[in-house]
Amino acid sequence: MEENKDKEINFEQAMKELEDIAVELEKGNLNLDESVEKFEQGMELSKKCNEILENAEKRITILLKDGEDLKEENFIPSEE
């Protein structure tokens, strides 16, 4: 993920990288240093995903604004 620190990453990219890291860690082929490095990268990606989701939630709340009254509703995505 080092190359992505300078550019903005979207949610889908972050989740894909996080999934790839999880697969690598689950295989158990990495040495301890590599495993720790992958874990750290995964934690950073996890934080980024959480930040993206929180920002999306805020944007949805703003979009639900009704005049001057704010209708705060939970966003429940439809399952496809």
N, C-alpha and C positions, 0 to 999 in steps of 0.2 A: 504494500500500500504506500510505500515511501514516495513513489512517483505521483500519487494523488494528493499529497499534502498541499501542493501549490495550486491545484485546480479544484473546482467544486465537483463533488460526486453526488449523483442522484441516489434515491432510495433503492432502486432496482439494482444499480451497480454495487452499492454497499452490501445489499443482501446476498448477491451472487458471490462476492468476495468472501463474505462471512460463511456462506455455505461451503465454499472451496476450502477455507481454513478448517472448518469442522471436519470435513472429509479427510484432510491431511492428518489432523490430530488423531482421528479415530483409527486410521491405518496403523499408527504406532511405529512408523518407519523413521521418525525424526529422532535425533539425539536430544538430550535435555535442553541445551542452549537453543536449538531450532524450535523445539516445542514451546519454550517460554517466549521466544520472539513471535511465533505465530499466535500464541495466546494474547500477547500484548496487542498485536495488530487486530485480533478479533474483538478485544475490549474497546479499542478506539472505534472500530466500525460499528459496534453495538451502540456506543454513545452517539455516534453520528446518526444512526437510524432513529434512535430515540428523539434526538433533536429535530430531525426532519418530520417525524410524526407529531411532535408537540407543535411545531410551526403550522403543520397542515390543520391540526385541530383548532388552532387560533384563527386561521383563515376561514375555516368552516363556520366558526362562531360569528365572525364578522359578517359573513355572507347571509347568515340567518337573521341579521339585524332587521327589525321591523320598525321602520320610522325611527323614533327616538328610543323606543323600548327594545332592549336586547333580549331576544328569546334564545336562551342557552339550552340547546338540546344535544343529546348524545348522538354522535354520528354512528349509525349502524350500517356497514356496507352490506349490500345484497350479495348473497352467496350464489355464485354462478356454477 
